[in-house]
Amino acid sequence: MLGRRLGFAFRPQRVSDSSVCFWCHPFYFQAYAKFSGAKVTVSPVDWTWKTLTATVPELLCGDIVIQEPPHILSFFRKQRFNADYELTARQGADTMAYIALLEEKLRPALLHTFWVDAENYSNLTRPWFASRSPFPLNFLVPSRHASAALSRILLTKGEAPLHRITEVEGKIYSDAKECLNLLSYRLGTANYFFGNSPSSLDAFVFGFVAPLHKASLPSSPLQSHLRQLDNLTRFCDTILAVYFSSEHPCSSPPVQETMDANLQKLTQLVNKESNLIEKMDDNLRSSPQHKPHRPDTKPSLSSEKSSTPA
């Protein structure tokens, strides 16, 4: 309820060197907010000298400023905006495992696709960032992030004997395709990864896959591979249509309605337990009853003496 009264401001279009992500984190948090019913106001911020060293994503709620993805997610849940409320412990563990898989296998390939691939960088990434930065930052910002992306790839994937980016390319794209195949297999024919409602895993996968699916990339073998996985592309299109389309605004249930629904479920569970106890009690009463067996007690010697006539 607090989030609905104060509102959120979200700044998704700046990327810090410590967390080069292009679109992944902003899409993830926007999707998570929509899935959990939080009312979020997205406020794009252009590049300026003042904001050059800022950290994103950044969440504003009144006078509170929250940074870093884990802290933002924790804040959502503390305000009772939890997209994983109905997940089991096993599903929660699977969520953590798949998120780790995305970070390890898919993120390096996305960084290379958008920031290191010369054709994509020259025709898409650099013009997009330069158009949102004043002179001379329109020259500095894209090259700065491209260098940071390259350094991160080499740092995480440049193990011996792979030391140069040309040697690492084959490995990271092979891992990324394998990751997409695993996600496609896990999703199957379902709309979401766990049941009929989207969870944090759906938001995270959407944040990684949707930019790759929708970006107009001149050269991308990974995008070509993704388009062969119909269920993943349909997954992205469904979320875009249901939660991000102005023609079909998402109808997230209010927090009070969600709490009422949960209370109703709890009440039904208690009633079922009460009925079960009553039936067990009725069955017990209607069953044949036997007198409790008591062992015959032999009279004691003293009593025998007292009962003997003198």
Sequence and secondary structure as in RCSB ss.txt:
>XXXX:A:sequence
MLGRRLGFAFRPQRVSDSSVCFWCHPFYFQAYAKFSGAKVTVSPVDWTWKTLTATVPELLCGDIVIQEPPHILSF
FRKQRFNADYELTARQGADTMAYIALLEEKLRPALLHTFWVDAENYSNLTRPWFASRSPFPLNFLVPSRHASAAL
SRILLTKGEAPLHRITEVEGKIYSDAKECLNLLSYRLGTANYFFGNSPSSLDAFVFGFVAPLHKASLPSSPLQSH
LRQLDNLTRFCDTILAVYFSSEHPCSSPPVQETMDANLQKLTQLVNKESNLIEKMDDNLRSSPQHKPHRPDTKPS
LSSEKSSTPA
>XXXX:A:secstr
 HHHHH EEEE S   GGG  TTHHHHHHHHHHHHHT  EEE      TTTTT  SSEEEETTEEEESHHHHHHH
HHHTT  TTTT  HHHHHHHHHHHHHIIIIIHHHHHIIIIISHHHIIIIIHHHHHTTS TTHHHHHHHHHHHHHH
HHHHHHH  TT  SHHHHHHHHHHHHHHHHHHHHHHHTTSSSSSTTS  HHHHHHHHHHHHHHHS  SS HHHHH
HTT HHHHHHHHHHHHHHS SSS      HHHHHHHHHHHHHHHHHHHHHHHHHHHHHHHHS             
HHHHHHHS  
